[in-house]
């Protein structure tokens, strides 16, 4: 069974979660995942909803053979904002 981890990046204020203040994306994670997999077919090994460089996005690590393809998808527009490929590390 494939496991996909959705880690929501958030701030902690005085030990309390501020998840309620996270902006609601226009795209669902399923829609963003489909966009990412069109860009880089393979097995999604990690998924995150995060704010990076002032932009809310979904980030997917996609295993392609002996390579890891990281694809970032803008959570509001669906635009690809990152596409990088690296060899898998020894721990992968």
mmCIF file as gemmi writes it, N, C-alpha and C atoms, coordinates in Angstrom:
data_model
loop_
_atom_site.group_PDB
_atom_site.id
_atom_site.type_symbol
_atom_site.label_atom_id
_atom_site.label_alt_id
_atom_site.label_comp_id
_atom_site.label_asym_id
_atom_site.label_entity_id
_atom_site.label_seq_id
_atom_site.pdbx_PDB_ins_code
_atom_site.Cartn_x
_atom_site.Cartn_y
_atom_site.Cartn_z
_atom_site.occupancy
_atom_site.B_iso_or_equiv
_atom_site.pdbx_formal_charge
_atom_site.auth_seq_id
_atom_site.auth_asym_id
_atom_site.pdbx_PDB_model_num
ATOM 1 N N . UNK Axp A 1 ? 0.847 -1.177 0 1 0 ? 1 A 1
ATOM 2 C CA . UNK Axp A 1 ? 0 0 0 1 0 ? 1 A 1
ATOM 3 C C . UNK Axp A 1 ? 0.887 1.233 0 1 0 ? 1 A 1
ATOM 4 N N . UNK Axp A 2 ? 0.629 2.141 -0.896 1 0 ? 2 A 1
ATOM 5 C CA . UNK Axp A 2 ? 1.416 3.357 -0.998 1 0 ? 2 A 1
ATOM 6 C C . UNK Axp A 2 ? 0.999 4.329 0.08 1 0 ? 2 A 1
ATOM 7 N N . UNK Axp A 3 ? 1.966 4.868 0.767 1 0 ? 3 A 1
ATOM 8 C CA . UNK Axp A 3 ? 1.672 5.869 1.787 1 0 ? 3 A 1
ATOM 9 C C . UNK Axp A 3 ? 2.146 7.212 1.284 1 0 ? 3 A 1
ATOM 10 N N . UNK Axp A 4 ? 1.308 8.198 1.42 1 0 ? 4 A 1
ATOM 11 C CA . UNK Axp A 4 ? 1.669 9.557 1.057 1 0 ? 4 A 1
ATOM 12 C C . UNK Axp A 4 ? 1.569 10.385 2.32 1 0 ? 4 A 1
ATOM 13 N N . UNK Axp A 5 ? 2.626 11.081 2.618 1 0 ? 5 A 1
ATOM 14 C CA . UNK Axp A 5 ? 2.649 11.898 3.814 1 0 ? 5 A 1
ATOM 15 C C . UNK Axp A 5 ? 2.364 13.337 3.446 1 0 ? 5 A 1
ATOM 16 N N . UNK Axp A 6 ? 1.396 13.913 4.124 1 0 ? 6 A 1
ATOM 17 C CA . UNK Axp A 6 ? 1.076 15.318 3.925 1 0 ? 6 A 1
ATOM 18 C C . UNK Axp A 6 ? 1.504 16.04 5.179 1 0 ? 6 A 1
ATOM 19 N N . UNK Axp A 7 ? 2.593 16.753 5.072 1 0 ? 7 A 1
ATOM 20 C CA . UNK Axp A 7 ? 3.08 17.525 6.203 1 0 ? 7 A 1
ATOM 21 C C . UNK Axp A 7 ? 2.687 18.966 5.98 1 0 ? 7 A 1
ATOM 22 N N . UNK Axp A 8 ? 1.966 19.518 6.919 1 0 ? 8 A 1
ATOM 23 C CA . UNK Axp A 8 ? 1.557 20.906 6.793 1 0 ? 8 A 1
ATOM 24 C C . UNK Axp A 8 ? 2.52 21.752 7.591 1 0 ? 8 A 1
ATOM 25 N N . UNK Axp A 9 ? 3.217 22.643 6.871 1 0 ? 9 A 1
ATOM 26 C CA . UNK Axp A 9 ? 4.156 23.521 7.523 1 0 ? 9 A 1
ATOM 27 C C . UNK Axp A 9 ? 3.379 24.613 8.23 1 0 ? 9 A 1
ATOM 28 N N . UNK Axp A 10 ? 3.629 24.756 9.512 1 0 ? 10 A 1
ATOM 29 C CA . UNK Axp A 10 ? 2.91 25.772 10.265 1 0 ? 10 A 1
ATOM 30 C C . UNK Axp A 10 ? 3.778 26.33 11.375 1 0 ? 10 A 1
ATOM 31 N N . UNK Axp A 11 ? 3.407 27.48 11.865 1 0 ? 11 A 1
ATOM 32 C CA . UNK Axp A 11 ? 4.079 28.099 12.985 1 0 ? 11 A 1
ATOM 33 C C . UNK Axp A 11 ? 3.435 27.607 14.261 1 0 ? 11 A 1
ATOM 34 N N . UNK Axp A 12 ? 4.196 27.655 15.326 1 0 ? 12 A 1
ATOM 35 C CA . UNK Axp A 12 ? 3.647 27.345 16.632 1 0 ? 12 A 1
ATOM 36 C C . UNK Axp A 12 ? 3.794 28.586 17.494 1 0 ? 12 A 1
ATOM 37 N N . UNK Axp A 13 ? 2.719 28.981 18.107 1 0 ? 13 A 1
ATOM 38 C CA . UNK Axp A 13 ? 2.728 30.15 18.976 1 0 ? 13 A 1
ATOM 39 C C . UNK Axp A 13 ? 2.403 29.665 20.376 1 0 ? 13 A 1
ATOM 40 N N . UNK Axp A 14 ? 3.343 29.83 21.288 1 0 ? 14 A 1
ATOM 41 C CA . UNK Axp A 14 ? 3.17 29.401 22.68 1 0 ? 14 A 1
ATOM 42 C C . UNK Axp A 14 ? 2.727 27.947 22.773 1 0 ? 14 A 1
ATOM 43 N N . UNK Axp A 15 ? 3.235 27.122 21.884 1 0 ? 15 A 1
ATOM 44 C CA . UNK Axp A 15 ? 2.91 25.7 21.912 1 0 ? 15 A 1
ATOM 45 C C . UNK Axp A 15 ? 1.558 25.358 21.315 1 0 ? 15 A 1
ATOM 46 N N . UNK Axp A 16 ? 0.823 26.345 20.823 1 0 ? 16 A 1
ATOM 47 C CA . UNK Axp A 16 ? -0.502 26.082 20.233 1 0 ? 16 A 1
ATOM 48 C C . UNK Axp A 16 ? -0.395 26.077 18.718 1 0 ? 16 A 1
ATOM 49 N N . UNK Axp A 17 ? -1.077 25.155 18.097 1 0 ? 17 A 1
ATOM 50 C CA . UNK Axp A 17 ? -1.079 25.066 16.633 1 0 ? 17 A 1
ATOM 51 C C . UNK Axp A 17 ? -1.884 26.212 16.048 1 0 ? 17 A 1
ATOM 52 N N . UNK Axp A 18 ? -1.412 26.735 14.927 1 0 ? 18 A 1
ATOM 53 C CA . UNK Axp A 18 ? -2.141 27.799 14.244 1 0 ? 18 A 1
ATOM 54 C C . UNK Axp A 18 ? -2.664 27.29 12.902 1 0 ? 18 A 1
ATOM 55 N N . UNK Axp A 19 ? -2.997 26.013 12.852 1 0 ? 19 A 1
ATOM 56 C CA . UNK Axp A 19 ? -3.481 25.413 11.604 1 0 ? 19 A 1
ATOM 57 C C . UNK Axp A 19 ? -4.705 26.139 11.062 1 0 ? 19 A 1
ATOM 58 N N . UNK Axp A 20 ? -5.516 26.697 11.943 1 0 ? 20 A 1
ATOM 59 C CA . UNK Axp A 20 ? -6.726 27.381 11.496 1 0 ? 20 A 1
ATOM 60 C C . UNK Axp A 20 ? -6.403 28.632 10.69 1 0 ? 20 A 1
ATOM 61 N N . UNK Axp A 21 ? -5.179 29.155 10.8 1 0 ? 21 A 1
ATOM 62 C CA . UNK Axp A 21 ? -4.818 30.369 10.077 1 0 ? 21 A 1
ATOM 63 C C . UNK Axp A 21 ? -4.15 30.083 8.739 1 0 ? 21 A 1
ATOM 64 N N . UNK Axp A 22 ? -3.947 28.814 8.403 1 0 ? 22 A 1
ATOM 65 C CA . UNK Axp A 22 ? -3.349 28.486 7.11 1 0 ? 22 A 1
ATOM 66 C C . UNK Axp A 22 ? -4.324 28.872 6.001 1 0 ? 22 A 1
ATOM 67 N N . UNK Axp A 23 ? -3.822 29.472 4.93 1 0 ? 23 A 1
ATOM 68 C CA . UNK Axp A 23 ? -4.719 29.833 3.829 1 0 ? 23 A 1
ATOM 69 C C . UNK Axp A 23 ? -5.243 28.592 3.121 1 0 ? 23 A 1
ATOM 70 N N . UNK Axp A 24 ? -6.503 28.641 2.729 1 0 ? 24 A 1
ATOM 71 C CA . UNK Axp A 24 ? -7.103 27.527 2.004 1 0 ? 24 A 1
ATOM 72 C C . UNK Axp A 24 ? -6.672 27.625 0.54 1 0 ? 24 A 1
ATOM 73 N N . UNK Axp A 25 ? -6.009 26.58 0.032 1 0 ? 25 A 1
ATOM 74 C CA . UNK Axp A 25 ? -5.582 26.612 -1.373 1 0 ? 25 A 1
ATOM 75 C C . UNK Axp A 25 ? -6.761 26.441 -2.315 1 0 ? 25 A 1
ATOM 76 N N . UNK Axp A 26 ? -6.636 26.962 -3.525 1 0 ? 26 A 1
ATOM 77 C CA . UNK Axp A 26 ? -7.677 26.789 -4.539 1 0 ? 26 A 1
ATOM 78 C C . UNK Axp A 26 ? -7.655 25.37 -5.102 1 0 ? 26 A 1
ATOM 79 N N . UNK Axp A 27 ? -6.471 24.761 -5.138 1 0 ? 27 A 1
ATOM 80 C CA . UNK Axp A 27 ? -6.327 23.389 -5.631 1 0 ? 27 A 1
ATOM 81 C C . UNK Axp A 27 ? -6.315 22.415 -4.466 1 0 ? 27 A 1
ATOM 82 N N . UNK Axp A 28 ? -6.915 21.26 -4.65 1 0 ? 28 A 1
ATOM 83 C CA . UNK Axp A 28 ? -6.797 20.198 -3.657 1 0 ? 28 A 1
ATOM 84 C C . UNK Axp A 28 ? -5.444 19.518 -3.839 1 0 ? 28 A 1
ATOM 85 N N . UNK Axp A 29 ? -5.042 18.762 -2.848 1 0 ? 29 A 1
ATOM 86 C CA . UNK Axp A 29 ? -3.788 18.029 -2.983 1 0 ? 29 A 1
ATOM 87 C C . UNK Axp A 29 ? -3.889 17.002 -4.109 1 0 ? 29 A 1
ATOM 88 N N . UNK Axp A 30 ? -5.073 16.429 -4.312 1 0 ? 30 A 1
ATOM 89 C CA . UNK Axp A 30 ? -5.256 15.452 -5.4 1 0 ? 30 A 1
ATOM 90 C C . UNK Axp A 30 ? -5.062 16.117 -6.767 1 0 ? 30 A 1
ATOM 91 N N . UNK Axp A 31 ? -5.577 17.336 -6.924 1 0 ? 31 A 1
ATOM 92 C CA . UNK Axp A 31 ? -5.395 18.055 -8.189 1 0 ? 31 A 1
ATOM 93 C C . UNK Axp A 31 ? -3.917 18.39 -8.409 1 0 ? 31 A 1
ATOM 94 N N . UNK Axp A 32 ? -3.258 18.864 -7.359 1 0 ? 32 A 1
ATOM 95 C CA . UNK Axp A 32 ? -1.836 19.208 -7.467 1 0 ? 32 A 1
ATOM 96 C C . UNK Axp A 32 ? -0.992 17.968 -7.748 1 0 ? 32 A 1
ATOM 97 N N . UNK Axp A 33 ? -1.337 16.861 -7.121 1 0 ? 33 A 1
ATOM 98 C CA . UNK Axp A 33 ? -0.609 15.604 -7.339 1 0 ? 33 A 1
ATOM 99 C C . UNK Axp A 33 ? -0.716 15.169 -8.805 1 0 ? 33 A 1
ATOM 100 N N . UNK Axp A 34 ? -1.907 15.292 -9.378 1 0 ? 34 A 1
ATOM 101 C CA . UNK Axp A 34 ? -2.096 14.928 -10.79 1 0 ? 34 A 1
ATOM 102 C C . UNK Axp A 34 ? -1.231 15.805 -11.692 1 0 ? 34 A 1
ATOM 103 N N . UNK Axp A 35 ? -1.142 17.091 -11.388 1 0 ? 35 A 1
ATOM 104 C CA . UNK Axp A 35 ? -0.293 18.009 -12.161 1 0 ? 35 A 1
ATOM 105 C C . UNK Axp A 35 ? 1.169 17.588 -12.041 1 0 ? 35 A 1
ATOM 106 N N . UNK Axp A 36 ? 1.6 17.286 -10.815 1 0 ? 36 A 1
ATOM 107 C CA . UNK Axp A 36 ? 2.992 16.886 -10.583 1 0 ? 36 A 1
ATOM 108 C C . UNK Axp A 36 ? 3.327 15.591 -11.316 1 0 ? 36 A 1
ATOM 109 N N . UNK Axp A 37 ? 2.404 14.644 -11.288 1 0 ? 37 A 1
ATOM 110 C CA . UNK Axp A 37 ? 2.659 13.357 -11.948 1 0 ? 37 A 1
ATOM 111 C C . UNK Axp A 37 ? 2.647 13.461 -13.465 1 0 ? 37 A 1
ATOM 112 N N . UNK Axp A 38 ? 1.956 14.446 -14.014 1 0 ? 38 A 1
ATOM 113 C CA . UNK Axp A 38 ? 2.043 14.678 -15.471 1 0 ? 38 A 1
ATOM 114 C C . UNK Axp A 38 ? 3.435 15.2 -15.816 1 0 ? 38 A 1
ATOM 115 N N . UNK Axp A 39 ? 3.994 16.01 -14.932 1 0 ? 39 A 1
ATOM 116 C CA . UNK Axp A 39 ? 5.335 16.559 -15.144 1 0 ? 39 A 1
ATOM 117 C C . UNK Axp A 39 ? 6.398 15.478 -14.946 1 0 ? 39 A 1
ATOM 118 N N . UNK Axp A 40 ? 6.192 14.625 -13.924 1 0 ? 40 A 1
ATOM 119 C CA . UNK Axp A 40 ? 7.199 13.623 -13.564 1 0 ? 40 A 1
ATOM 120 C C . UNK Axp A 40 ? 6.503 12.321 -13.167 1 0 ? 40 A 1
ATOM 121 N N . UNK Axp A 41 ? 6.178 11.469 -14.128 1 0 ? 41 A 1
ATOM 122 C CA . UNK Axp A 41 ? 5.531 10.197 -13.798 1 0 ? 41 A 1
ATOM 123 C C . UNK Axp A 41 ? 6.415 9.357 -12.875 1 0 ? 41 A 1
ATOM 124 N N . UNK Axp A 42 ? 5.81 8.724 -11.894 1 0 ? 42 A 1
ATOM 125 C CA . UNK Axp A 42 ? 6.549 7.889 -10.957 1 0 ? 42 A 1
ATOM 126 C C . UNK Axp A 42 ? 5.736 7.641 -9.705 1 0 ? 42 A 1
ATOM 127 N N . UNK Axp A 43 ? 6.417 7.319 -8.608 1 0 ? 43 A 1
ATOM 128 C CA . UNK Axp A 43 ? 5.774 7.021 -7.334 1 0 ? 43 A 1
ATOM 129 C C . UNK Axp A 43 ? 5.989 8.191 -6.37 1 0 ? 43 A 1
ATOM 130 N N . UNK Axp A 44 ? 4.893 8.795 -5.893 1 0 ? 44 A 1
ATOM 131 C CA . UNK Axp A 44 ? 4.997 9.884 -4.928 1 0 ? 44 A 1
ATOM 132 C C . UNK Axp A 44 ? 5.406 9.285 -3.589 1 0 ? 44 A 1
ATOM 133 N N . UNK Axp A 45 ? 6.52 9.772 -3.049 1 0 ? 45 A 1
ATOM 134 C CA . UNK Axp A 45 ? 7.01 9.267 -1.77 1 0 ? 45 A 1
ATOM 135 C C . UNK Axp A 45 ? 6.83 10.273 -0.64 1 0 ? 45 A 1
ATOM 136 N N . UNK Axp A 46 ? 6.554 11.524 -0.989 1 0 ? 46 A 1
ATOM 137 C CA . UNK Axp A 46 ? 6.359 12.554 0.029 1 0 ? 46 A 1
ATOM 138 C C . UNK Axp A 46 ? 5.554 13.691 -0.583 1 0 ? 46 A 1
ATOM 139 N N . UNK Axp A 47 ? 4.635 14.256 0.214 1 0 ? 47 A 1
ATOM 140 C CA . UNK Axp A 47 ? 3.849 15.401 -0.24 1 0 ? 47 A 1
ATOM 141 C C . UNK Axp A 47 ? 3.732 16.398 0.904 1 0 ? 47 A 1
ATOM 142 N N . UNK Axp A 48 ? 3.887 17.672 0.581 1 0 ? 48 A 1
ATOM 143 C CA . UNK Axp A 48 ? 3.791 18.72 1.597 1 0 ? 48 A 1
ATOM 144 C C . UNK Axp A 48 ? 2.989 19.902 1.067 1 0 ? 48 A 1
ATOM 145 N N . UNK Axp A 49 ? 2.304 20.582 1.977 1 0 ? 49 A 1
ATOM 146 C CA . UNK Axp A 49 ? 1.702 21.878 1.696 1 0 ? 49 A 1
ATOM 147 C C . UNK Axp A 49 ? 2.514 22.852 2.523 1 0 ? 49 A 1
ATOM 148 N N . UNK Axp A 50 ? 3.183 23.779 1.847 1 0 ? 50 A 1
ATOM 149 C CA . UNK Axp A 50 ? 4.146 24.622 2.541 1 0 ? 50 A 1
ATOM 150 C C . UNK Axp A 50 ? 4.21 26.011 1.934 1 0 ? 50 A 1
ATOM 151 N N . UNK Axp A 51 ? 4.76 26.919 2.718 1 0 ? 51 A 1
ATOM 152 C CA . UNK Axp A 51 ? 5.019 28.263 2.222 1 0 ? 51 A 1
ATOM 153 C C . UNK Axp A 51 ? 6.518 28.362 1.977 1 0 ? 51 A 1
ATOM 154 N N . UNK Axp A 52 ? 6.872 28.644 0.74 1 0 ? 52 A 1
ATOM 155 C CA . UNK Axp A 52 ? 8.285 28.775 0.378 1 0 ? 52 A 1
ATOM 156 C C . UNK Axp A 52 ? 8.445 30.018 -0.485 1 0 ? 52 A 1
ATOM 157 N N . UNK Axp A 53 ? 9.391 30.855 -0.111 1 0 ? 53 A 1
ATOM 158 C CA . UNK Axp A 53 ? 9.645 32.108 -0.829 1 0 ? 53 A 1
ATOM 159 C C . UNK Axp A 53 ? 8.373 32.943 -0.965 1 0 ? 53 A 1
ATOM 160 N N . UNK Axp A 54 ? 7.55 32.962 0.096 1 0 ? 54 A 1
ATOM 161 C CA . UNK Axp A 54 ? 6.341 33.766 0.111 1 0 ? 54 A 1
ATOM 162 C C . UNK Axp A 54 ? 5.172 33.184 -0.655 1 0 ? 54 A 1
ATOM 163 N N . UNK Axp A 55 ? 5.309 31.957 -1.159 1 0 ? 55 A 1
ATOM 164 C CA . UNK Axp A 55 ? 4.293 31.331 -2.007 1 0 ? 55 A 1
ATOM 165 C C . UNK Axp A 55 ? 3.804 30.033 -1.368 1 0 ? 55 A 1
ATOM 166 N N . UNK Axp A 56 ? 2.488 29.864 -1.269 1 0 ? 56 A 1
ATOM 167 C CA . UNK Axp A 56 ? 1.929 28.597 -0.794 1 0 ? 56 A 1
ATOM 168 C C . UNK Axp A 56 ? 1.893 27.619 -1.953 1 0 ? 56 A 1
ATOM 169 N N . UNK Axp A 57 ? 2.453 26.442 -1.7 1 0 ? 57 A 1
ATOM 170 C CA . UNK Axp A 57 ? 2.587 25.45 -2.753 1 0 ? 57 A 1
ATOM 171 C C . UNK Axp A 57 ? 2.516 24.044 -2.184 1 0 ? 57 A 1
ATOM 172 N N . UNK Axp A 58 ? 2.288 23.116 -3.082 1 0 ? 58 A 1
ATOM 173 C CA . UNK Axp A 58 ? 2.428 21.706 -2.756 1 0 ? 58 A 1
ATOM 174 C C . UNK Axp A 58 ? 3.781 21.276 -3.302 1 0 ? 58 A 1
ATOM 175 N N . UNK Axp A 59 ? 4.472 20.457 -2.538 1 0 ? 59 A 1
ATOM 176 C CA . UNK Axp A 59 ? 5.759 19.935 -2.973 1 0 ? 59 A 1
ATOM 177 C C . UNK Axp A 59 ? 5.677 18.413 -2.94 1 0 ? 59 A 1
ATOM 178 N N . UNK Axp A 60 ? 6.077 17.785 -4.028 1 0 ? 60 A 1
ATOM 179 C CA . UNK Axp A 60 ? 6.016 16.327 -4.148 1 0 ? 60 A 1
ATOM 180 C C . UNK Axp A 60 ? 7.399 15.775 -4.459 1 0 ? 60 A 1
ATOM 181 N N . UNK Axp A 61 ? 7.798 14.741 -3.726 1 0 ? 61 A 1
ATOM 182 C CA . UNK Axp A 61 ? 8.977 13.961 -4.082 1 0 ? 61 A 1
ATOM 183 C C . UNK Axp A 61 ? 8.462 12.757 -4.85 1 0 ? 61 A 1
ATOM 184 N N . UNK Axp A 62 ? 8.956 12.585 -6.067 1 0 ? 62 A 1
ATOM 185 C CA . UNK Axp A 62 ? 8.489 11.506 -6.936 1 0 ? 62 A 1
ATOM 186 C C . UNK Axp A 62 ? 9.678 10.634 -7.32 1 0 ? 62 A 1
ATOM 187 N N . UNK Axp A 63 ? 9.593 9.373 -6.959 1 0 ? 63 A 1
ATOM 188 C CA . UNK Axp A 63 ? 10.68 8.441 -7.284 1 0 ? 63 A 1
ATOM 189 C C . UNK Axp A 63 ? 10.516 7.972 -8.724 1 0 ? 63 A 1
ATOM 190 N N . UNK Axp A 64 ? 11.62 8.099 -9.464 1 0 ? 64 A 1
ATOM 191 C CA . UNK Axp A 64 ? 11.676 7.657 -10.851 1 0 ? 64 A 1
ATOM 192 C C . UNK Axp A 64 ? 12.93 6.798 -10.992 1 0 ? 64 A 1
ATOM 193 N N . UNK Axp A 65 ? 12.764 5.497 -10.814 1 0 ? 65 A 1
ATOM 194 C CA . UNK Axp A 65 ? 13.929 4.61 -10.875 1 0 ? 65 A 1
ATOM 195 C C . UNK Axp A 65 ? 14.898 4.94 -9.759 1 0 ? 65 A 1
ATOM 196 N N . UNK Axp A 66 ? 16.116 5.315 -10.122 1 0 ? 66 A 1
ATOM 197 C CA . UNK Axp A 66 ? 17.145 5.655 -9.133 1 0 ? 66 A 1
ATOM 198 C C . UNK Axp A 66 ? 17.26 7.16 -8.918 1 0 ? 66 A 1
ATOM 199 N N . UNK Axp A 67 ? 16.242 7.894 -9.35 1 0 ? 67 A 1
ATOM 200 C CA . UNK Axp A 67 ? 16.25 9.355 -9.224 1 0 ? 67 A 1
ATOM 201 C C . UNK Axp A 67 ? 15.06 9.812 -8.387 1 0 ? 67 A 1
ATOM 202 N N . UNK Axp A 68 ? 15.214 10.974 -7.749 1 0 ? 68 A 1
ATOM 203 C CA . UNK Axp A 68 ? 14.126 11.63 -7.042 1 0 ? 68 A 1
ATOM 204 C C . UNK Axp A 68 ? 13.838 12.938 -7.762 1 0 ? 68 A 1
ATOM 205 N N . UNK Axp A 69 ? 12.597 13.114 -8.169 1 0 ? 69 A 1
ATOM 206 C CA . UNK Axp A 69 ? 12.188 14.324 -8.881 1 0 ? 69 A 1
ATOM 207 C C . UNK Axp A 69 ? 11.313 15.119 -7.914 1 0 ? 69 A 1
ATOM 208 N N . UNK Axp A 70 ? 11.738 16.318 -7.534 1 0 ? 70 A 1
ATOM 209 C CA . UNK Axp A 70 ? 10.922 17.181 -6.683 1 0 ? 70 A 1
ATOM 210 C C . UNK Axp A 70 ? 10.171 18.155 -7.575 1 0 ? 70 A 1
ATOM 211 N N . UNK Axp A 71 ? 8.849 18.15 -7.426 1 0 ? 71 A 1
ATOM 212 C CA . UNK Axp A 71 ? 7.999 19.022 -8.217 1 0 ? 71 A 1
ATOM 213 C C . UNK Axp A 71 ? 7.187 19.887 -7.27 1 0 ? 71 A 1
ATOM 214 N N . UNK Axp A 72 ? 7.283 21.205 -7.449 1 0 ? 72 A 1
ATOM 215 C CA . UNK Axp A 72 ? 6.491 22.15 -6.681 1 0 ? 72 A 1
ATOM 216 C C . UNK Axp A 72 ? 5.358 22.671 -7.544 1 0 ? 72 A 1
ATOM 217 N N . UNK Axp A 73 ? 4.144 22.695 -6.969 1 0 ? 73 A 1
ATOM 218 C CA . UNK Axp A 73 ? 2.959 23.15 -7.692 1 0 ? 73 A 1
ATOM 219 C C . UNK Axp A 73 ? 2.323 24.291 -6.901 1 0 ? 73 A 1
ATOM 220 N N . UNK Axp A 74 ? 2.141 25.44 -7.543 1 0 ? 74 A 1
ATOM 221 C CA . UNK Axp A 74 ? 1.481 26.573 -6.908 1 0 ? 74 A 1
ATOM 222 C C . UNK Axp A 74 ? 0.095 26.127 -6.457 1 0 ? 74 A 1
ATOM 223 N N . UNK Axp A 75 ? -0.22 26.327 -5.171 1 0 ? 75 A 1
ATOM 224 C CA . UNK Axp A 75 ? -1.47 25.84 -4.593 1 0 ? 75 A 1
ATOM 225 C C . UNK Axp A 75 ? -2.697 26.608 -5.076 1 0 ? 75 A 1
ATOM 226 N N . UNK Axp A 76 ? -2.498 27.75 -5.716 1 0 ? 76 A 1
ATOM 227 C CA . UNK Axp A 76 ? -3.628 28.541 -6.197 1 0 ? 76 A 1
ATOM 228 C C . UNK Axp A 76 ? -3.79 28.526 -7.709 1 0 ? 76 A 1
ATOM 229 N N . UNK Axp A 77 ? -2.685 28.412 -8.439 1 0 ? 77 A 1
ATOM 230 C CA . UNK Axp A 77 ? -2.763 28.49 -9.897 1 0 ? 77 A 1
ATOM 231 C C . UNK Axp A 77 ? -2.51 27.162 -10.6 1 0 ? 77 A 1
ATOM 232 N N . UNK Axp A 78 ? -1.853 26.22 -9.92 1 0 ? 78 A 1
ATOM 233 C CA . UNK Axp A 78 ? -1.499 24.952 -10.545 1 0 ? 78 A 1
ATOM 234 C C . UNK Axp A 78 ? -0.235 25.018 -11.381 1 0 ? 78 A 1
ATOM 235 N N . UNK Axp A 79 ? 0.426 26.174 -11.381 1 0 ? 79 A 1
ATOM 236 C CA . UNK Axp A 79 ? 1.671 26.319 -12.144 1 0 ? 79 A 1
ATOM 237 C C . UNK Axp A 79 ? 2.796 25.531 -11.472 1 0 ? 79 A 1
ATOM 238 N N . UNK Axp A 80 ? 3.664 24.943 -12.282 1 0 ? 80 A 1
ATOM 239 C CA . UNK Axp A 80 ? 4.86 24.273 -11.774 1 0 ? 80 A 1
ATOM 240 C C . UNK Axp A 80 ? 5.841 25.361 -11.351 1 0 ? 80 A 1
ATOM 241 N N . UNK Axp A 81 ? 6.24 25.347 -10.071 1 0 ? 81 A 1
ATOM 242 C CA . UNK Axp A 81 ? 7.168 26.363 -9.574 1 0 ? 81 A 1
ATOM 243 C C . UNK Axp A 81 ? 8.536 25.776 -9.237 1 0 ? 81 A 1
ATOM 244 N N . UNK Axp A 82 ? 8.652 24.455 -9.285 1 0 ? 82 A 1
ATOM 245 C CA . UNK Axp A 82 ? 9.945 23.793 -9.088 1 0 ? 82 A 1
ATOM 246 C C . UNK Axp A 82 ? 9.916 22.453 -9.787 1 0 ? 82 A 1
ATOM 247 N N . UNK Axp A 83 ? 11.054 22.106 -10.37 1 0 ? 83 A 1
ATOM 248 C CA . UNK Axp A 83 ? 11.222 20.803 -10.994 1 0 ? 83 A 1
ATOM 249 C C . UNK Axp A 83 ? 12.706 20.477 -10.967 1 0 ? 83 A 1
ATOM 250 N N . UNK Axp A 84 ? 13.11 19.712 -9.946 1 0 ? 84 A 1
ATOM 251 C CA . UNK Axp A 84 ? 14.526 19.364 -9.808 1 0 ? 84 A 1
ATOM 252 C C . UNK Axp A 84 ? 14.67 17.847 -9.68 1 0 ? 84 A 1
ATOM 253 N N . UNK Axp A 85 ? 15.76 17.332 -10.231 1 0 ? 85 A 1
ATOM 254 C CA . UNK Axp A 85 ? 16.019 15.896 -10.212 1 0 ? 85 A 1
ATOM 255 C C . UNK Axp A 85 ? 17.367 15.661 -9.555 1 0 ? 85 A 1
ATOM 256 N N . UNK Axp A 86 ? 17.382 14.685 -8.627 1 0 ? 86 A 1
ATOM 257 C CA . UNK Axp A 86 ? 18.635 14.307 -7.943 1 0 ? 86 A 1
ATOM 258 C C . UNK Axp A 86 ? 18.686 12.799 -7.825 1 0 ? 86 A 1
ATOM 259 N N . UNK Axp A 87 ? 19.892 12.226 -7.786 1 0 ? 87 A 1
ATOM 260 C CA . UNK Axp A 87 ? 19.995 10.784 -7.552 1 0 ? 87 A 1
ATOM 261 C C . UNK Axp A 87 ? 19.514 10.459 -6.14 1 0 ? 87 A 1
ATOM 262 N N . UNK Axp A 88 ? 18.929 9.286 -5.964 1 0 ? 88 A 1
ATOM 263 C CA . UNK Axp A 88 ? 18.518 8.858 -4.627 1 0 ? 88 A 1
ATOM 264 C C . UNK Axp A 88 ? 19.744 8.679 -3.759 1 0 ? 88 A 1
ATOM 265 N N . UNK Axp A 89 ? 19.623 9.063 -2.494 1 0 ? 89 A 1
ATOM 266 C CA . UNK Axp A 89 ? 20.719 8.863 -1.543 1 0 ? 89 A 1
ATOM 267 C C . UNK Axp A 89 ? 20.757 7.424 -1.106 1 0 ? 89 A 1
ATOM 268 N N . UNK Axp A 90 ? 21.798 7.043 -0.388 1 0 ? 90 A 1
ATOM 269 C CA . UNK Axp A 90 ? 21.932 5.67 0.076 1 0 ? 90 A 1
ATOM 270 C C . UNK Axp A 90 ? 20.835 5.276 1.048 1 0 ? 90 A 1
ATOM 271 N N . UNK Axp A 91 ? 20.267 6.253 1.786 1 0 ? 91 A 1
ATOM 272 C CA . UNK Axp A 91 ? 19.195 5.964 2.754 1 0 ? 91 A 1
ATOM 273 C C . UNK Axp A 91 ? 17.861 5.742 2.054 1 0 ? 91 A 1
ATOM 274 N N . UNK Axp A 92 ? 17.718 6.174 0.784 1 0 ? 92 A 1
ATOM 275 C CA . UNK Axp A 92 ? 16.43 6.055 0.088 1 0 ? 92 A 1
ATOM 276 C C . UNK Axp A 92 ? 16.226 4.687 -0.365 1 0 ? 92 A 1
